[in-house]
Amino acid sequence: MATDRQVAVYCGGGFGREVAWLAQECGQNVVCFIDDDESKQGVLLNGIPMLSLKEARRKFPEAGVVGGTGTPATRELLMKKASGAGLGFATLIHPRVERSSWIDIGEGAVICAGNILTTNIVLGRHVQINLDCTIGHDVVMGDFATLAPGVHVSGCVRLGHRVYIGTGAVILNGTSDAPLVIGDDAVVGAGAVVTKSVPAGVTVVGVPARPIER
């Protein structure tokens, strides 16, 4: 597979290294990781240099940046820094993703291997869909929303900005007249089954999913 674009992965943690591999599987040339921690700069990570944002901008001004952290709020902060430094963004979709033609995908999205996306889906900017998820019809994911591995989102669901859905969670369907809505910054715990809408900023866990008492 031919390489046709330089990619810089912002954050070199565990998921960042997976994103670098994804980029390579997509035929992209991963030129560096970016990290704000000076103690991590100037080393090789899986054979790829770890640079400061300033150095990455100087060496690779045409590189497209992609978020390498699964934490939505942190990813939003890092992408704002990259944009402020004058860098653009890359969108990564693994070749082994099944999807229809009726999907809108925002810039900076990361869609890993084994996912199935059906029809009339809208994905916001910098969303992340980890391994082996399914997304049904008429789903909207807001900017920076994140699905951990093995999440299943049924039809007519709305995920707000920076929503995080934990590993193996299931979101049951809404209807076209009354979509199931998970509000901005809400968190769904691993293995939870969401049967009704979740307010913004609330964490739910369990089967059926219920808010954590504080």
SULLINSUL-V842331 format. One record per residue. N is the residue number from 1. RES is the residue in three letters. PHI is phi as a letter, one per 30 degrees, with the letter a starting at -180 (none if undefined). D_LAST is the distance of its C-alpha to the last C-alpha in Angstrom with 2 decimals. Layout:
# SULLINSUL-V842331
((N RES PHI D_LAST) (N RES PHI D_LAST))
This chain:
# SULLINSUL-V842331
((1 MET none 50.95) (2 ALA d 51.95) (3 THR d 49.70) (4 ASP b 49.63) (5 ARG a 46.95) (6 GLN d 45.50) (7 VAL b 41.75) (8 ALA c 39.54) (9 VAL c 36.13) (10 TYR d 33.65) (11 CYS j 31.71) (12 GLY c 33.27) (13 GLY d 30.43) (14 GLY e 30.36) (15 PHE d 29.80) (16 GLY e 32.20) (17 ARG d 34.88) (18 GLU d 34.30) (19 VAL d 34.69) (20 ALA d 37.91) (21 TRP d 39.20) (22 LEU e 38.31) (23 ALA e 40.27) (24 GLN d 43.21) (25 GLU d 43.08) (26 CYS d 43.27) (27 GLY i 46.42) (28 GLN c 45.04) (29 ASN c 46.03) (30 VAL d 43.07) (31 VAL c 44.48) (32 CYS a 41.61) (33 PHE c 37.99) (34 ILE c 36.53) (35 ASP b 34.25) (36 ASP d 33.44) (37 ASP d 33.40) (38 GLU e 36.98) (39 SER d 36.98) (40 LYS c 36.72) (41 GLN d 39.43) (42 GLY i 43.02) (43 VAL c 42.46) (44 LEU c 42.90) (45 LEU b 40.05) (46 ASN h 41.56) (47 GLY i 44.70) (48 ILE c 43.10) (49 PRO d 43.06) (50 MET c 39.89) (51 LEU b 40.50) (52 SER d 39.01) (53 LEU d 38.46) (54 LYS d 41.56) (55 GLU d 43.69) (56 ALA d 42.57) (57 ARG d 43.52) (58 ARG d 46.86) (59 LYS d 47.78) (60 PHE b 46.43) (61 PRO d 46.37) (62 GLU c 46.68) (63 ALA d 43.86) (64 GLY c 41.05) (65 VAL d 37.61) (66 VAL b 34.89) (67 GLY d 31.30) (68 GLY c 30.76) (69 THR b 27.01) (70 GLY d 24.57) (71 THR d 21.76) (72 PRO e 22.21) (73 ALA d 21.51) (74 THR d 23.69) (75 ARG d 26.34) (76 GLU d 26.52) (77 LEU d 27.13) (78 LEU d 29.79) (79 MET d 31.55) (80 LYS d 31.81) (81 LYS d 33.40) (82 ALA d 35.80) (83 SER d 36.79) (84 GLY d 37.33) (85 ALA d 39.64) (86 GLY j 41.71) (87 LEU c 40.83) (88 GLY c 40.46) (89 PHE b 38.34) (90 ALA c 39.13) (91 THR c 37.93) (92 LEU b 37.96) (93 ILE b 38.43) (94 HIS e 39.51) (95 PRO e 42.85) (96 ARG c 41.37) (97 VAL c 39.11) (98 GLU c 40.23) (99 ARG a 39.89) (100 SER d 41.82) (101 SER d 43.55) (102 TRP c 41.25) (103 ILE b 38.35) (104 ASP c 37.60) (105 ILE b 36.24) (106 GLY d 35.12) (107 GLU d 36.33) (108 GLY i 34.67) (109 ALA d 33.30) (110 VAL b 33.09) (111 ILE b 33.78) (112 CYS d 34.31) (113 ALA d 36.69) (114 GLY i 36.52) (115 ASN d 34.68) (116 ILE b 35.93) (117 LEU b 35.51) (118 THR d 37.34) (119 THR b 38.30) (120 ASN h 37.45) (121 ILE c 34.45) (122 VAL b 33.40) (123 LEU c 31.79) (124 GLY d 30.79) (125 ARG d 31.62) (126 HIS i 30.49) (127 VAL d 28.63) (128 GLN b 28.46) (129 ILE b 29.13) (130 ASN d 29.25) (131 LEU d 31.53) (132 ASP h 32.35) (133 CYS c 30.23) (134 THR b 31.54) (135 ILE b 31.12) (136 GLY d 32.66) (137 HIS d 34.57) (138 ASP h 33.42) (139 VAL c 30.29) (140 VAL b 29.31) (141 MET c 27.29) (142 GLY d 26.45) (143 ASP e 27.35) (144 PHE i 25.73) (145 ALA d 23.93) (146 THR b 23.87) (147 LEU c 24.47) (148 ALA d 24.27) (149 PRO e 27.11) (150 GLY i 27.81) (151 VAL d 25.73) (152 HIS b 27.35) (153 VAL c 26.97) (154 SER d 28.97) (155 GLY d 30.97) (156 CYS h 30.01) (157 VAL b 26.62) (158 ARG b 25.47) (159 LEU c 23.24) (160 GLY d 22.37) (161 HIS d 22.91) (162 ARG i 21.18) (163 VAL d 19.48) (164 TYR b 19.02) (165 ILE c 19.78) (166 GLY d 19.57) (167 THR e 22.58) (168 GLY i 23.98) (169 ALA d 21.67) (170 VAL b 23.50) (171 ILE c 23.25) (172 LEU d 25.30) (173 ASN d 27.74) (174 GLY c 27.78) (175 THR b 31.13) (176 SER d 33.33) (177 ASP d 32.72) (178 ALA b 28.95) (179 PRO d 27.50) (180 LEU d 24.10) (181 VAL c 22.15) (182 ILE c 19.33) (183 GLY d 18.56) (184 ASP e 19.02) (185 ASP i 16.75) (186 ALA d 14.81) (187 VAL b 14.41) (188 VAL c 15.57) (189 GLY d 15.26) (190 ALA e 18.58) (191 GLY i 20.35) (192 ALA d 18.21) (193 VAL c 20.28) (194 VAL c 19.41) (195 THR c 21.25) (196 LYS b 20.22) (197 SER d 19.31) (198 VAL c 15.99) (199 PRO d 15.17) (200 ALA e 15.54) (201 GLY i 12.91) (202 VAL c 10.60) (203 THR c 10.21) (204 VAL b 11.59) (205 VAL b 12.97) (206 GLY j 15.49) (207 VAL b 18.60) (208 PRO d 18.31) (209 ALA d 15.40) (210 ARG b 12.25) (211 PRO d 9.00) (212 ILE d 6.28) (213 GLU d 3.77) (214 ARG c 0.00))
